[in-house]
Structure formats: C-alpha cells, structure tokens
Amino acid sequence: MRRRWWVVVAGLAASAVACGTAPRIDTSSDERVAASLQEVRRSLPPERRPAFDEAVATVAFSRFGKDAVPEMAAGPTGFEARALEPLNGMTAHEVLTEARRIVAEREAAGTEERGATPP
C-alpha cells in the first residue's frame, strides 16, 4: 500500500511539471517573436485568442503615452523593440493578467482625474 502511495505522488508531481511548461514569448529576434507569439496563441482555446491579441497590444503599448506618435514616425525598429520588451518571457496567462492590471490602473487613474468615485 505504501508503495502505491508514492507511485501516485510521483505521477501527480510529473503531471504538475508537464502542465507547467506553458509556451512563453521570446522577443530575442523578429523570427522568434513571430514564432513564439503564434505558439502561445495556439496554446489557447479559440474563444480566448481574441482576448489574448488585445492583451498583447495593451501590454506592448502600455509604456507609451501620447508622445509616442513622433517616436513611431521616427522609425519602427527601435519602437517595436521597446514595445515588445515587456512581453519577453510571458505566458498567455501572464499577458492576460498583466493587461487586466493595466486596464484597471488606467480606469482608476481616469476616475481620479475626473474627481469621481467608482460606482
């Protein structure tokens, strides 16, 4: 009986490790960005992919304010690298979570600017 217990525990541990290998975004090169974004996106159920796409944009452009337009016009290379930097190493779940945090932070800041309290 004791031996069976360890077999079950070892099996559960192996399952946990296998499930913990969610694909991550790699921004080390243009090719890796495209391939890893596609791999991460494919790891999601089809109904969650549009939310992931929106979350990627939210996280990527979160560090740029209204003054980003001149920077974008100056050339895409540096701008793209800076935009993708925060996504490096993230899983789909991490991107979605970070995007929710950013949106909530923006909504709180907008409420504070108007001087109103949230409903």
C-alpha positions as CSV (number, residue, x, y, z in Angstrom):
1,M,0.0,0.0,0.0
2,R,2.8,2.4,0.9
3,R,4.5,1.8,-2.5
4,R,1.3,2.7,-4.3
5,W,1.1,5.9,-2.5
6,W,4.5,7.0,-3.7
7,V,3.6,6.0,-7.3
8,V,0.5,8.2,-7.1
9,V,2.5,11.1,-5.6
10,A,5.3,10.7,-8.3
11,G,2.7,10.6,-11.0
12,L,1.0,13.8,-9.8
13,A,4.3,15.6,-9.5
14,A,5.2,14.6,-13.1
15,S,1.8,15.9,-14.3
16,A,2.3,19.2,-12.5
17,V,5.7,19.7,-14.1
18,A,4.4,18.8,-17.5
19,C,1.5,21.2,-17.2
20,G,3.9,23.9,-16.0
21,T,5.6,24.1,-19.4
22,A,3.3,26.7,-21.0
23,P,4.9,28.3,-24.0
24,R,6.5,31.7,-23.5
25,I,7.0,34.7,-25.7
26,D,10.6,35.2,-26.9
27,T,11.5,38.7,-28.1
28,S,15.1,38.0,-28.9
29,S,14.6,38.3,-32.6
30,D,11.9,39.1,-35.1
31,E,11.6,35.5,-36.1
32,R,11.4,34.3,-32.5
33,V,8.8,37.0,-31.7
34,A,6.5,35.8,-34.6
35,A,7.0,32.1,-33.9
36,S,6.6,32.3,-30.1
37,L,3.5,34.6,-30.3
38,Q,1.9,32.1,-32.7
39,E,2.8,29.2,-30.4
40,V,1.5,30.9,-27.3
41,R,-1.7,32.0,-29.2
42,R,-2.2,28.4,-30.4
43,S,-1.9,27.1,-26.8
44,L,-5.2,28.9,-26.0
45,P,-8.7,27.7,-26.8
46,P,-10.0,29.5,-29.9
47,E,-12.5,31.6,-28.0
48,R,-9.7,33.1,-25.8
49,R,-7.4,34.1,-28.7
50,P,-9.1,37.5,-29.5
51,A,-8.7,38.5,-25.8
52,F,-5.0,37.4,-26.0
53,D,-4.4,39.5,-29.1
54,E,-5.9,42.5,-27.4
55,A,-3.9,41.9,-24.3
56,V,-0.7,41.7,-26.3
57,A,-1.4,45.1,-27.7
58,T,-2.3,46.5,-24.3
59,V,0.8,45.3,-22.6
60,A,3.1,46.2,-25.6
61,F,1.8,49.8,-25.9
62,S,1.3,50.4,-22.1
63,R,4.6,52.1,-21.7
64,F,3.9,54.7,-24.4
65,G,1.9,57.8,-23.8
66,K,0.5,60.5,-26.1
67,D,4.1,61.4,-27.0
68,A,4.6,58.1,-28.7
69,V,3.4,59.3,-32.2
70,P,6.6,61.1,-33.0
71,E,8.6,58.1,-31.8
72,M,6.6,55.8,-34.0
73,A,7.0,58.1,-37.0
74,A,10.8,58.2,-36.5
75,G,11.2,54.5,-37.3
76,P,9.6,51.2,-36.4
77,T,12.8,49.4,-35.4
78,G,13.5,50.9,-32.0
79,F,9.9,51.5,-31.2
80,E,9.0,47.9,-31.9
81,A,11.8,46.6,-29.8
82,R,10.7,48.8,-26.9
83,A,7.1,47.8,-27.3
84,L,7.8,44.1,-27.3
85,E,10.2,44.2,-24.4
86,P,7.7,43.8,-21.6
87,L,6.2,40.7,-23.2
88,N,9.5,38.7,-23.2
89,G,9.2,35.5,-21.2
90,M,5.5,35.8,-20.6
91,T,3.0,33.0,-20.9
92,A,-0.6,33.6,-22.3
93,H,-1.9,33.7,-18.8
94,E,0.7,36.3,-17.7
95,V,-0.1,38.5,-20.7
96,L,-3.8,38.4,-20.0
97,T,-3.3,39.1,-16.3
98,E,-0.9,42.0,-16.9
99,A,-3.4,43.5,-19.4
100,R,-6.2,43.3,-16.9
101,R,-3.9,45.1,-14.3
102,I,-3.0,47.8,-16.8
103,V,-6.7,48.4,-17.8
104,A,-7.7,48.6,-14.1
105,E,-4.9,51.0,-13.3
106,R,-5.9,53.2,-16.3
107,E,-9.6,53.2,-15.2
108,A,-8.6,54.1,-11.6
109,A,-6.4,57.0,-12.9
110,G,-9.3,58.2,-15.1
111,T,-11.7,58.2,-12.2
112,E,-9.3,60.1,-10.1
113,E,-8.7,62.7,-12.8
114,R,-12.5,63.3,-13.0
115,G,-12.7,63.6,-9.3
116,A,-15.5,61.0,-9.1
117,T,-15.7,57.8,-7.1
118,P,-16.2,54.5,-8.8
119,P,-19.7,53.1,-8.7
